[in-house]
Amino acid sequence: MDNKPAIPALNFHLIKQCNMRCKFCFATFNDIPVSILQKGYLKKEETQSLLAQLKSYGFTKVNFAGGEPLIHPHITDHINYAKSIGFITSIVTNGSKLDETFLDHVSGNLDYVGISIDSLNEHTNLLSGRAHAGTLPISLENYVKICWAVKKHGIGLKVNTVVNALNKDENMSAFIDEVNPIRWKLFQMLPVAGQNDVYASKLAVNVGEYNRFVERHQQAGNPDIDIIPENNELMTGSYVMIDPCGRFFDNTQGRHTYSDPILEIGVEKATLQVNRSLGKYLQRKGDYFETQFA
């Protein structure tokens, strides 16, 4: 296929499991029973067959997410394979398993790392569950070290922050200026039925609270850092997403809606079973990588 899809970037949630317990997480995949996916991820050969089909269809960038992708036993193999068949590669990680050994193994094959950092206050992270096993948060010092390790390896650094009721009054400008990511994405905490129902009412922020967080950092931050606000409206339906079972899914109905397995019916049929908005994708600058890799 010569023409790439309208939205050429994929978010592939490789694994259901995570080593943190973020209460606001909108990708817990609690609705996937063990009977469907016993290990929480596809077999290595299934994942790589799927990647090959997606690349052949015309997708150009794959972002590996989870769960926590760095606890996947084959994450290094999947990154290196994706790069070998021509994908622009990225991961989104909580940072707890991001070390020099991993970065050395993917050096040259991993183009971007997005680190999820919601607060620089360890107590706040404990309250939200942004901590190993829900009890061991990452310190500010270690967040700085992790970010600089990524940059040292020549990998594009991104930071993702979920704005919620616990961190909405925080100011992270000094930290962001110090680690100097190429992009800082600010997500409004998104309630999704079947994913974060238990805590959604306590952790959600309204548009005004979210906008104040964004404006505070836009005014105080480094103008060279691209701050990307993603409120609930912009997040909904603006991503091409694949779940740990190898199905496209969307969140346009307030919950996850899944296609049939891509490996069973093919990319073209499966992609028609979910919704996405090109306009929203472009509005949140989802095509940022295309200039660099043109």
MOWO-V146181 format. One record per residue. N is the residue number from 0. RES is the residue in one letter. SS is DSSP state (hx for helix, st for strand, lp for the rest). PHI is phi in whole degrees, -180 to 180 (999 if undefined). D_CENTER is the distance of its C-alpha to the mean C-alpha in whole Angstrom. Layout:
n->N res->RES ss->SS phi->PHI d_center->D_CENTER
n->N res->RES ss->SS phi->PHI d_center->D_CENTER
This chain:
n->0 res->M ss->lp phi->999 d_center->27
n->1 res->D ss->lp phi->-82 d_center->28
n->2 res->N ss->lp phi->-95 d_center->26
n->3 res->K ss->lp phi->-75 d_center->22
n->4 res->P ss->lp phi->-61 d_center->20
n->5 res->A ss->lp phi->-55 d_center->20
n->6 res->I ss->lp phi->-107 d_center->16
n->7 res->P ss->lp phi->-87 d_center->16
n->8 res->A ss->st phi->-102 d_center->12
n->9 res->L ss->st phi->-114 d_center->10
n->10 res->N ss->st phi->-109 d_center->7
n->11 res->F ss->st phi->-102 d_center->9
n->12 res->H ss->st phi->-81 d_center->8
n->13 res->L ss->lp phi->-66 d_center->11
n->14 res->I ss->lp phi->-141 d_center->12
n->15 res->K ss->lp phi->-76 d_center->13
n->16 res->Q ss->lp phi->-74 d_center->14
n->17 res->C ss->lp phi->-142 d_center->13
n->18 res->N ss->lp phi->-93 d_center->15
n->19 res->M ss->st phi->-113 d_center->14
n->20 res->R ss->lp phi->-131 d_center->16
n->21 res->C ss->lp phi->-62 d_center->14
n->22 res->K ss->lp phi->-72 d_center->16
n->23 res->F ss->lp phi->-94 d_center->14
n->24 res->C ss->lp phi->-57 d_center->11
n->25 res->F ss->lp phi->-103 d_center->10
n->26 res->A ss->lp phi->-140 d_center->9
n->27 res->T ss->lp phi->-80 d_center->12
n->28 res->F ss->lp phi->56 d_center->14
n->29 res->N ss->lp phi->-65 d_center->17
n->30 res->D ss->lp phi->-86 d_center->19
n->31 res->I ss->lp phi->-98 d_center->19
n->32 res->P ss->lp phi->-72 d_center->22
n->33 res->V ss->lp phi->-59 d_center->23
n->34 res->S ss->lp phi->-63 d_center->26
n->35 res->I ss->lp phi->-87 d_center->23
n->36 res->L ss->lp phi->-141 d_center->21
n->37 res->Q ss->lp phi->-61 d_center->23
n->38 res->K ss->lp phi->-89 d_center->21
n->39 res->G ss->lp phi->90 d_center->17
n->40 res->Y ss->lp phi->-160 d_center->17
n->41 res->L ss->lp phi->-74 d_center->19
n->42 res->K ss->lp phi->-64 d_center->21
n->43 res->K ss->hx phi->-56 d_center->21
n->44 res->E ss->hx phi->-69 d_center->23
n->45 res->E ss->hx phi->-67 d_center->21
n->46 res->T ss->hx phi->-62 d_center->18
n->47 res->Q ss->hx phi->-72 d_center->20
n->48 res->S ss->hx phi->-65 d_center->22
n->49 res->L ss->hx phi->-64 d_center->19
n->50 res->L ss->hx phi->-60 d_center->17
n->51 res->A ss->hx phi->-63 d_center->21
n->52 res->Q ss->hx phi->-66 d_center->22
n->53 res->L ss->hx phi->-65 d_center->18
n->54 res->K ss->hx phi->-68 d_center->19
n->55 res->S ss->hx phi->-63 d_center->23
n->56 res->Y ss->hx phi->-69 d_center->22
n->57 res->G ss->lp phi->127 d_center->21
n->58 res->F ss->lp phi->-67 d_center->17
n->59 res->T ss->lp phi->-116 d_center->17
n->60 res->K ss->st phi->-132 d_center->13
n->61 res->V ss->st phi->-125 d_center->11
n->62 res->N ss->st phi->-110 d_center->7
n->63 res->F ss->st phi->-86 d_center->7
n->64 res->A ss->st phi->-131 d_center->5
n->65 res->G ss->lp phi->-146 d_center->8
n->66 res->G ss->lp phi->39 d_center->9
n->67 res->E ss->lp phi->-112 d_center->9
n->68 res->P ss->hx phi->-64 d_center->10
n->69 res->L ss->hx phi->-78 d_center->12
n->70 res->I ss->hx phi->-96 d_center->15
n->71 res->H ss->lp phi->-70 d_center->15
n->72 res->P ss->lp phi->-65 d_center->18
n->73 res->H ss->lp phi->-117 d_center->18
n->74 res->I ss->hx phi->-60 d_center->15
n->75 res->T ss->hx phi->-62 d_center->17
n->76 res->D ss->hx phi->-62 d_center->19
n->77 res->H ss->hx phi->-69 d_center->16
n->78 res->I ss->hx phi->-63 d_center->15
n->79 res->N ss->hx phi->-65 d_center->18
n->80 res->Y ss->hx phi->-67 d_center->19
n->81 res->A ss->hx phi->-58 d_center->17
n->82 res->K ss->hx phi->-66 d_center->18
n->83 res->S ss->hx phi->-66 d_center->22
n->84 res->I ss->lp phi->-99 d_center->22
n->85 res->G ss->lp phi->107 d_center->20
n->86 res->F ss->lp phi->-74 d_center->17
n->87 res->I ss->st phi->-77 d_center->15
n->88 res->T ss->st phi->-116 d_center->12
n->89 res->S ss->st phi->-154 d_center->9
n->90 res->I ss->st phi->-134 d_center->7
n->91 res->V ss->st phi->-119 d_center->4
n->92 res->T ss->st phi->-137 d_center->7
n->93 res->N ss->lp phi->-79 d_center->10
n->94 res->G ss->lp phi->90 d_center->12
n->95 res->S ss->lp phi->-68 d_center->15
n->96 res->K ss->lp phi->-111 d_center->15
n->97 res->L ss->lp phi->-86 d_center->15
n->98 res->D ss->lp phi->-136 d_center->18
n->99 res->E ss->hx phi->-61 d_center->21
n->100 res->T ss->hx phi->-62 d_center->22
n->101 res->F ss->hx phi->-61 d_center->18
n->102 res->L ss->hx phi->-63 d_center->18
n->103 res->D ss->hx phi->-64 d_center->22
n->104 res->H ss->hx phi->-72 d_center->21
n->105 res->V ss->hx phi->-112 d_center->18
n->106 res->S ss->lp phi->-57 d_center->20
n->107 res->G ss->lp phi->90 d_center->21
n->108 res->N ss->lp phi->-113 d_center->18
n->109 res->L ss->lp phi->-111 d_center->15
n->110 res->D ss->lp phi->-89 d_center->14
n->111 res->Y ss->st phi->-139 d_center->11
n->112 res->V ss->st phi->-126 d_center->10
n->113 res->G ss->st phi->-103 d_center->7
n->114 res->I ss->st phi->-107 d_center->9
n->115 res->S ss->st phi->-82 d_center->8
n->116 res->I ss->lp phi->-132 d_center->12
n->117 res->D ss->lp phi->-97 d_center->13
n->118 res->S ss->lp phi->-152 d_center->17
n->119 res->L ss->lp phi->-102 d_center->19
n->120 res->N ss->lp phi->-104 d_center->22
n->121 res->E ss->hx phi->-62 d_center->22
n->122 res->H ss->hx phi->-65 d_center->23
n->123 res->T ss->hx phi->-61 d_center->21
n->124 res->N ss->hx phi->-66 d_center->18
n->125 res->L ss->hx phi->-64 d_center->21
n->126 res->L ss->hx phi->-64 d_center->21
n->127 res->S ss->hx phi->-85 d_center->18
n->128 res->G ss->lp phi->90 d_center->17
n->129 res->R ss->lp phi->-76 d_center->15
n->130 res->A ss->lp phi->-162 d_center->17
n->131 res->H ss->st phi->-59 d_center->18
n->132 res->A ss->lp phi->56 d_center->19
n->133 res->G ss->lp phi->77 d_center->19
n->134 res->T ss->lp phi->-128 d_center->22
n->135 res->L ss->st phi->-123 d_center->21
n->136 res->P ss->lp phi->-76 d_center->19
n->137 res->I ss->lp phi->-85 d_center->18
n->138 res->S ss->lp phi->-77 d_center->21
n->139 res->L ss->hx phi->-57 d_center->21
n->140 res->E ss->hx phi->-58 d_center->23
n->141 res->N ss->hx phi->-73 d_center->20
n->142 res->Y ss->hx phi->-61 d_center->17
n->143 res->V ss->hx phi->-62 d_center->19
n->144 res->K ss->hx phi->-62 d_center->20
n->145 res->I ss->hx phi->-63 d_center->17
n->146 res->C ss->hx phi->-62 d_center->16
n->147 res->W ss->hx phi->-72 d_center->19
n->148 res->A ss->hx phi->-65 d_center->19
n->149 res->V ss->hx phi->-61 d_center->16
n->150 res->K ss->hx phi->-65 d_center->18
n->151 res->K ss->hx phi->-61 d_center->22
n->152 res->H ss->lp phi->-87 d_center->20
n->153 res->G ss->lp phi->74 d_center->20
n->154 res->I ss->lp phi->-101 d_center->16
n->155 res->G ss->st phi->-66 d_center->14
n->156 res->L ss->st phi->-96 d_center->13
n->157 res->K ss->st phi->-125 d_center->10
n->158 res->V ss->st phi->-123 d_center->10
n->159 res->N ss->st phi->-116 d_center->8
n->160 res->T ss->st phi->-131 d_center->10
n->161 res->V ss->st phi->-95 d_center->11
n->162 res->V ss->st phi->-82 d_center->15
n->163 res->N ss->lp phi->-139 d_center->17
n->164 res->A ss->lp phi->-64 d_center->20
n->165 res->L ss->lp phi->-87 d_center->20
n->166 res->N ss->lp phi->-114 d_center->19
n->167 res->K ss->lp phi->-60 d_center->20
n->168 res->D ss->lp phi->-101 d_center->23
n->169 res->E ss->lp phi->-77 d_center->22
n->170 res->N ss->lp phi->-120 d_center->22
n->171 res->M ss->lp phi->-105 d_center->20
n->172 res->S ss->hx phi->-59 d_center->21
n->173 res->A ss->hx phi->-62 d_center->23
n->174 res->F ss->hx phi->-65 d_center->20
n->175 res->I ss->hx phi->-62 d_center->18
n->176 res->D ss->hx phi->-62 d_center->22
n->177 res->E ss->hx phi->-68 d_center->22
n->178 res->V ss->hx phi->-86 d_center->19
n->179 res->N ss->lp phi->53 d_center->19
n->180 res->P ss->lp phi->-72 d_center->15
n->181 res->I ss->lp phi->-76 d_center->15
n->182 res->R ss->st phi->-145 d_center->13
n->183 res->W ss->st phi->-129 d_center->12
n->184 res->K ss->st phi->-95 d_center->10
n->185 res->L ss->st phi->-112 d_center->12
n->186 res->F ss->st phi->-96 d_center->11
n->187 res->Q ss->st phi->-75 d_center->14
n->188 res->M ss->lp phi->-50 d_center->14
n->189 res->L ss->lp phi->-106 d_center->13
n->190 res->P ss->lp phi->-71 d_center->16
n->191 res->V ss->lp phi->-132 d_center->16
n->192 res->A ss->st phi->-60 d_center->19
n->193 res->G ss->lp phi->87 d_center->18
n->194 res->Q ss->lp phi->-117 d_center->15
n->195 res->N ss->lp phi->-136 d_center->16
n->196 res->D ss->hx phi->-54 d_center->20
n->197 res->V ss->hx phi->-60 d_center->21
n->198 res->Y ss->hx phi->-111 d_center->20
n->199 res->A ss->hx phi->-57 d_center->19
n->200 res->S ss->hx phi->-66 d_center->23
n->201 res->K ss->hx phi->-86 d_center->23
n->202 res->L ss->hx phi->-106 d_center->19
n->203 res->A ss->lp phi->-67 d_center->19
n->204 res->V ss->lp phi->-119 d_center->20
n->205 res->N ss->lp phi->-82 d_center->22
n->206 res->V ss->hx phi->-61 d_center->22
n->207 res->G ss->hx phi->-64 d_center->24
n->208 res->E ss->hx phi->-64 d_center->23
n->209 res->Y ss->hx phi->-64 d_center->19
n->210 res->N ss->hx phi->-62 d_center->21
n->211 res->R ss->hx phi->-65 d_center->23
n->212 res->F ss->hx phi->-62 d_center->20
n->213 res->V ss->hx phi->-63 d_center->19
n->214 res->E ss->hx phi->-63 d_center->23
n->215 res->R ss->hx phi->-57 d_center->24
n->216 res->H ss->hx phi->-84 d_center->21
n->217 res->Q ss->hx phi->-66 d_center->22
n->218 res->Q ss->hx phi->-75 d_center->26
n->219 res->A ss->hx phi->-97 d_center->25
n->220 res->G ss->lp phi->-85 d_center->23
n->221 res->N ss->lp phi->-71 d_center->23
n->222 res->P ss->lp phi->-64 d_center->24
n->223 res->D ss->lp phi->-80 d_center->22
n->224 res->I ss->lp phi->-92 d_center->19
n->225 res->D ss->st phi->-80 d_center->17
n->226 res->I ss->st phi->-89 d_center->16
n->227 res->I ss->st phi->-114 d_center->14
n->228 res->P ss->st phi->-77 d_center->15
n->229 res->E ss->st phi->-131 d_center->13
n->230 res->N ss->lp phi->-77 d_center->15
n->231 res->N ss->hx phi->-59 d_center->15
n->232 res->E ss->hx phi->-63 d_center->17
n->233 res->L ss->hx phi->-74 d_center->15
n->234 res->M ss->hx phi->-70 d_center->12
n->235 res->T ss->lp phi->-74 d_center->14
n->236 res->G ss->lp phi->81 d_center->14
n->237 res->S ss->lp phi->-103 d_center->13
n->238 res->Y ss->lp phi->-121 d_center->10
n->239 res->V ss->st phi->-95 d_center->12
n->240 res->M ss->st phi->-122 d_center->10
n->241 res->I ss->st phi->-124 d_center->12
n->242 res->D ss->lp phi->-90 d_center->12
n->243 res->P ss->lp phi->-62 d_center->13
n->244 res->C ss->lp phi->-85 d_center->17
n->245 res->G ss->lp phi->84 d_center->16
n->246 res->R ss->lp phi->-119 d_center->17
n->247 res->F ss->st phi->-66 d_center->15
n->248 res->F ss->st phi->-147 d_center->14
n->249 res->D ss->st phi->-135 d_center->14
n->250 res->N ss->lp phi->-124 d_center->14
n->251 res->T ss->lp phi->-73 d_center->17
n->252 res->Q ss->lp phi->-103 d_center->20
n->253 res->G ss->lp phi->83 d_center->18
n->254 res->R ss->st phi->-150 d_center->17
n->255 res->H ss->lp phi->-77 d_center->16
n->256 res->T ss->st phi->-117 d_center->18
n->257 res->Y ss->st phi->-109 d_center->18
n->258 res->S ss->lp phi->-82 d_center->20
n->259 res->D ss->lp phi->-69 d_center->22
n->260 res->P ss->lp phi->-57 d_center->21
n->261 res->I ss->hx phi->-62 d_center->21
n->262 res->L ss->hx phi->-67 d_center->23
n->263 res->E ss->hx phi->-90 d_center->25
n->264 res->I ss->hx phi->-116 d_center->26
n->265 res->G ss->lp phi->92 d_center->24
n->266 res->V ss->hx phi->-65 d_center->21
n->267 res->E ss->hx phi->-62 d_center->24
n->268 res->K ss->hx phi->-65 d_center->25
n->269 res->A ss->hx phi->-67 d_center->21
n->270 res->T ss->hx phi->-69 d_center->20
n->271 res->L ss->lp phi->-77 d_center->23
n->272 res->Q ss->lp phi->-90 d_center->22
n->273 res->V ss->lp phi->-130 d_center->19
n->274 res->N ss->lp phi->-112 d_center->19
n->275 res->R ss->lp phi->-158 d_center->17
n->276 res->S ss->lp phi->-118 d_center->18
n->277 res->L ss->hx phi->-63 d_center->18
n->278 res->G ss->hx phi->-60 d_center->20
n->279 res->K ss->hx phi->-67 d_center->17
n->280 res->Y ss->hx phi->-57 d_center->14
n->281 res->L ss->hx phi->-71 d_center->17
n->282 res->Q ss->hx phi->-64 d_center->18
n->283 res->R ss->lp phi->-91 d_center->14
n->284 res->K ss->lp phi->59 d_center->15
n->285 res->G ss->lp phi->-66 d_center->12
n->286 res->D ss->lp phi->-94 d_center->15
n->287 res->Y ss->hx phi->-56 d_center->15
n->288 res->F ss->hx phi->-76 d_center->15
n->289 res->E ss->hx phi->-67 d_center->18
n->290 res->T ss->hx phi->-68 d_center->21
n->291 res->Q ss->hx phi->-65 d_center->20
n->292 res->F ss->lp phi->-107 d_center->20
n->293 res->A ss->lp phi->-64 d_center->23
